[in-house]
Amino acid sequence: MSCYCGSGLSFQSCCEPYIKGHKTAPTAEALMRSRYSAFSIGDADYLLASRHPSKRSSESRESLEQSFSNTRWCGLKIVSCRNGGLGDTAGEVEFAAFYRHDENLGQLHERSRFVYENNQWLYCDGDMLPALKLGRNDACWCGSGRKIKKCHPES
């Protein structure tokens, strides 16, 4: 099974080891991708544990679990990464995550901030950005390899 994050790797060799706690994400981008995968499979424990302790009170298990019930994550596009690699103590990842909520298509476009503390990357917070403008001839966000106009003409 391909990983939810769209890396092209299998879930078992990509995000699952981070979500299950067998490994820690080596970069801010890897943590961002694994958090997207955790949203996709509905793993509130990982989402809360991978958030910086100073920010955990702003996200409740109940609100996460409620969002899992009516949101299906459909695709992830990494727009840019700034720092967040080996030897860094902070990083930013800009991404767009595409979803279906009650049969409506949506997009979450965010510039997320991460810190490296106690030998692990943690999500701090992010700035919401305007939706990405996608052209009908762009590759589809769902990872099908088709153009948007052929795959999701309504988006």
Backbone torsions as a table, in degrees:
resi	resn	phi	psi	omega
1	MET	NA	131.2	178.7
2	SER	-69.4	148.0	-179.2
3	CYS	-67.9	144.2	179.7
4	TYR	-59.9	-28.9	-174.3
5	CYS	-75.1	-7.5	177.0
6	GLY	81.7	15.9	-178.6
7	SER	-68.9	-21.3	-175.1
8	GLY	94.0	-10.8	176.8
9	LEU	-88.2	167.8	174.5
10	SER	-73.5	153.1	177.4
11	PHE	-57.9	-40.1	-178.1
12	GLN	-63.9	-30.3	-179.2
13	SER	-102.3	-1.3	-177.9
14	CYS	-110.3	-89.1	-172.3
15	CYS	-90.5	-25.3	-176.0
16	GLU	-57.8	-42.6	179.3
17	PRO	-59.7	-32.1	177.9
18	TYR	-73.4	-46.0	-177.9
19	ILE	-63.3	-38.9	-179.3
20	LYS	-81.9	-5.8	177.4
21	GLY	83.5	13.4	178.4
22	HIS	-78.1	-25.1	179.3
23	LYS	-144.1	162.5	170.8
24	THR	-105.2	147.8	-179.8
25	ALA	-62.9	129.2	-175.8
26	PRO	-78.8	-16.1	-178.4
27	THR	-140.1	164.4	175.7
28	ALA	-62.2	-40.2	179.0
29	GLU	-63.0	-42.3	178.5
30	ALA	-62.2	-38.8	176.9
31	LEU	-66.1	-42.4	179.1
32	MET	-60.0	-45.8	179.6
33	ARG	-62.1	-41.5	-179.0
34	SER	-69.0	-33.0	176.0
35	ARG	-67.6	-39.6	175.3
36	TYR	-59.7	-46.1	178.6
37	SER	-61.3	-38.7	178.7
38	ALA	-64.9	-38.3	173.5
39	PHE	-61.9	-40.7	-177.7
40	SER	-63.7	-35.8	-178.1
41	ILE	-99.8	-2.0	177.4
42	GLY	74.6	43.9	-179.6
43	ASP	-102.1	88.1	-178.4
44	ALA	-65.8	-34.8	-179.1
45	ASP	-58.0	-46.7	-179.0
46	TYR	-66.9	-41.7	-179.3
47	LEU	-61.3	-40.8	178.3
48	LEU	-71.8	-41.8	-178.6
49	ALA	-68.1	-30.0	-177.3
50	SER	-89.8	2.9	176.0
51	ARG	-93.8	143.5	-179.7
52	HIS	-58.1	135.8	-177.4
53	PRO	-53.3	-33.5	-179.2
54	SER	-70.4	-13.1	-176.7
55	LYS	-111.9	-4.0	-173.9
56	ARG	-64.4	-30.2	-177.5
57	SER	-67.9	-17.6	-179.2
58	SER	-83.3	-3.4	-179.3
59	GLU	-132.6	115.4	-177.3
60	SER	-98.6	151.6	175.8
61	ARG	-57.4	-41.1	-178.2
62	GLU	-61.9	-44.2	-179.7
63	SER	-68.0	-36.6	176.4
64	LEU	-63.3	-48.8	-177.7
65	GLU	-64.0	-34.7	176.7
66	GLN	-65.6	-39.7	-179.8
67	SER	-66.6	-31.3	180.0
68	PHE	-64.0	-32.4	-172.5
69	SER	-71.8	-26.0	-177.2
70	ASN	-128.5	16.9	178.2
71	THR	-127.3	130.8	174.9
72	ARG	-117.4	118.6	180.0
73	TRP	-79.7	131.2	-170.3
74	CYS	-112.5	-23.1	-177.8
75	GLY	-178.0	155.1	-178.6
76	LEU	-130.0	135.1	175.0
77	LYS	-125.8	117.9	174.6
78	ILE	-83.0	120.8	-177.8
79	VAL	-87.9	-46.3	179.7
80	SER	-162.7	158.7	175.2
81	CYS	-131.9	136.8	175.6
82	ARG	-127.0	117.9	-176.1
83	ASN	59.2	-156.5	179.1
84	GLY	85.6	17.0	-179.8
85	GLY	-107.1	-166.8	178.4
86	LEU	-59.1	131.0	179.3
87	GLY	87.2	-10.6	178.2
88	ASP	-86.8	155.3	175.5
89	THR	-110.5	-5.7	178.6
90	ALA	-152.0	158.7	178.2
91	GLY	-162.7	162.6	176.7
92	GLU	-130.0	141.3	176.0
93	VAL	-131.0	122.1	173.8
94	GLU	-97.6	130.9	-177.3
95	PHE	-145.5	163.2	169.5
96	ALA	-127.0	127.7	178.0
97	ALA	-114.9	131.1	-176.4
98	PHE	-106.2	141.4	-174.6
99	TYR	-149.3	164.4	170.3
100	ARG	-114.5	130.3	176.9
101	HIS	-129.7	115.1	-177.3
102	ASP	49.9	46.5	177.5
103	GLU	71.4	2.8	175.3
104	ASN	-99.2	139.3	175.6
105	LEU	-79.8	142.3	177.5
106	GLY	-143.8	170.4	-179.0
107	GLN	-141.8	133.0	173.5
108	LEU	-111.0	113.4	-179.4
109	HIS	-113.2	119.6	-172.6
110	GLU	-143.5	148.6	167.5
111	ARG	-107.3	108.0	-174.7
112	SER	-96.4	146.3	177.6
113	ARG	-110.9	137.9	-177.9
114	PHE	-130.6	151.5	173.8
115	VAL	-129.2	152.8	176.8
116	TYR	-107.7	111.1	-179.9
117	GLU	-137.4	143.7	177.1
118	ASN	50.8	44.2	176.7
119	ASN	63.1	29.8	175.0
120	GLN	-153.1	150.9	174.6
121	TRP	-83.4	140.5	178.7
122	LEU	-133.3	141.6	175.8
123	TYR	-79.7	130.4	178.2
124	CYS	-98.2	-66.6	-177.6
125	ASP	-167.9	-175.1	-179.7
126	GLY	-159.1	165.5	176.3
127	ASP	-107.1	127.1	176.2
128	MET	-72.9	138.0	-178.9
129	LEU	-120.5	160.4	176.8
130	PRO	-60.7	151.3	179.6
131	ALA	-55.8	141.9	175.1
132	LEU	-66.8	140.7	173.8
133	LYS	-86.5	118.7	179.5
134	LEU	-110.0	133.3	178.6
135	GLY	-84.1	152.0	-178.9
136	ARG	-60.6	-23.7	-179.4
137	ASN	-96.0	1.7	176.0
138	ASP	-71.2	155.9	173.8
139	ALA	-62.9	140.7	-176.2
140	CYS	-66.3	142.3	-179.6
141	TRP	-68.5	-16.7	-176.8
142	CYS	-81.9	-5.9	177.0
143	GLY	87.2	9.8	-177.9
144	SER	-69.8	-21.1	-175.8
145	GLY	88.3	-5.0	179.1
146	ARG	-93.2	164.6	175.1
147	LYS	-74.8	152.0	-178.5
148	ILE	-55.1	-42.4	-176.0
149	LYS	-63.1	-25.0	179.4
150	LYS	-91.8	-28.2	-173.3
151	CYS	-94.3	-51.2	-178.1
152	HIS	-133.2	73.3	-174.8
153	PRO	-62.4	-21.2	-178.8
154	GLU	-81.4	-8.7	-175.6
155	SER	-85.5	NA	NA
